[in-house]
């Protein structure tokens, strides 16, 4: 298994980066959808369009990207022995935060689809900073490997 992973390393890495980009795009886009969705009157045709857009973004892009990111990321981590390296532990912690954020977004999308609007547009805009901060820490850990 280790030899196969070593031979495929660059392909796994390329696939991982590609799907991270897809996933991050969704993590940035969905909260913006929520802001616009909440501005649409409840029960309106515009509201229904936002529900459909959010559902499609999650189903077609975000859920598949999340799965591929995790599978390829774990394969890469095994291949390079990352579980024994300090930088990887912090990176993994931030990926877990992004994964939890993803699940929270999915649950908030369901609430919006049911007409429940718990957060203001301002709070949603602030929450939209989470993936950017996490991505910065993750990239620094992977590229610089400070510890």
C-alpha positions in Angstrom: 0.0 0.0 0.0 2.8 2.4 0.9 4.5 1.9 -2.4 1.3 2.6 -4.3 0.7 5.8 -2.3 4.3 6.9 -3.0 3.8 6.4 -6.8 0.5 8.3 -6.8 1.6 11.0 -4.3 1.6 13.9 -6.8 -1.7 12.9 -8.3 -3.2 12.6 -4.8 -1.8 15.9 -3.9 -3.2 17.6 -7.0 -6.6 16.1 -6.5 -6.6 17.1 -2.8 -5.7 20.8 -3.7 -8.4 20.8 -6.5 -11.1 19.6 -4.1 -10.0 21.9 -1.3 -10.6 24.8 -3.8 -14.1 23.5 -4.6 -14.9 23.0 -0.9 -13.5 26.4 0.1 -15.5 28.1 -2.7 -18.6 26.6 -1.2 -17.7 27.6 2.3 -17.3 31.2 1.2 -20.4 31.2 -1.1 -23.0 29.6 1.1 -23.1 32.2 3.9 -23.4 34.9 1.2 -26.4 33.0 -0.2 -27.8 33.0 3.3 -27.5 36.8 3.6 -29.4 37.3 0.3 -31.9 34.5 1.2 -32.8 36.2 4.5 -33.5 39.4 2.6 -36.1 37.6 0.4 -39.7 37.7 1.8 -40.8 34.4 3.4 -42.9 32.3 1.2 -42.0 34.3 -1.9 -40.8 32.8 -5.2 -37.4 34.4 -4.5 -37.2 32.6 -1.2 -37.8 29.3 -3.0 -35.1 30.0 -5.5 -32.6 30.6 -2.6 -33.6 27.3 -1.0 -33.0 25.5 -4.2 -29.6 27.2 -4.8 -28.4 26.4 -1.3 -29.5 22.8 -1.6 -27.8 22.4 -5.0 -24.5 24.0 -3.8 -24.4 21.6 -0.8 -25.4 18.5 -2.8 -23.5 19.0 -6.0 -20.3 20.7 -4.8 -19.8 21.0 -1.0 -20.6 17.4 0.2 -18.7 15.6 -2.5 -15.7 18.0 -2.1 -15.7 17.5 1.6 -15.5 13.7 1.2 -12.8 13.8 -1.4 -10.8 16.3 0.6 -10.9 14.1 3.7 -10.1 10.8 1.8 -7.2 12.3 -0.2 -5.9 14.2 2.7 -5.8 11.2 5.0 -4.1 9.2 2.2 -1.5 11.9 1.8 -1.0 12.1 5.6 -0.3 8.4 5.8 2.0 8.5 2.9 4.3 11.2 4.3 4.0 10.2 8.0 2.3 13.4 8.9 0.6 12.1 12.0 3.9 12.3 13.8 4.5 15.9 12.9 3.4 18.9 15.0 2.4 21.1 12.2 0.0 18.5 11.0 -1.8 18.4 14.3 -2.7 22.1 14.1 -3.6 21.7 10.4 -5.9 18.8 11.2 -7.5 20.8 14.1 -8.3 23.6 11.7 -9.7 21.2 9.1 -11.9 19.8 11.8 -13.1 23.3 12.6 -13.9 23.8 8.9 -15.7 20.5 8.8 -17.8 21.5 11.8 -18.5 24.8 10.1 -19.6 22.9 7.0 -22.1 20.9 9.1 -23.3 24.0 10.8 -23.9 25.7 7.4 -25.9 22.6 6.3 -28.1 22.8 9.4 -28.6 26.6 9.0 -29.6 26.0 5.3 -32.3 23.5 6.6 -33.5 26.1 9.1 -33.8 28.8 6.3 -35.6 26.3 4.1 -38.1 25.9 7.0 -38.5 29.7 7.3 -36.4 30.0 10.5 -34.1 33.0 10.4 -32.0 33.1 13.5 -29.0 35.3 12.5 -28.7 38.8 11.1 -27.0 39.5 7.8 -24.2 41.1 9.8 -23.6 38.0 11.9 -23.6 35.9 8.7 -21.1 38.2 7.1 -18.8 37.9 10.2 -19.1 34.1 10.2 -18.0 34.2 6.6 -14.5 35.1 7.9 -14.1 31.6 9.5 -13.0 29.8 6.3 -10.5 32.6 5.4 -8.8 32.5 8.7 -8.7 28.7 8.8 -7.3 28.6 5.3 -4.5 31.0 6.2 -3.5 28.9 9.1 -3.7 25.6 7.2 -1.6 27.0 4.3 1.1 28.2 6.7 1.2 24.9 8.4 1.5 22.9 5.2 4.0 25.2 3.4 6.1 26.6 6.3 5.8 23.6 8.7 6.9 25.9 11.6 7.0 23.0 14.1 
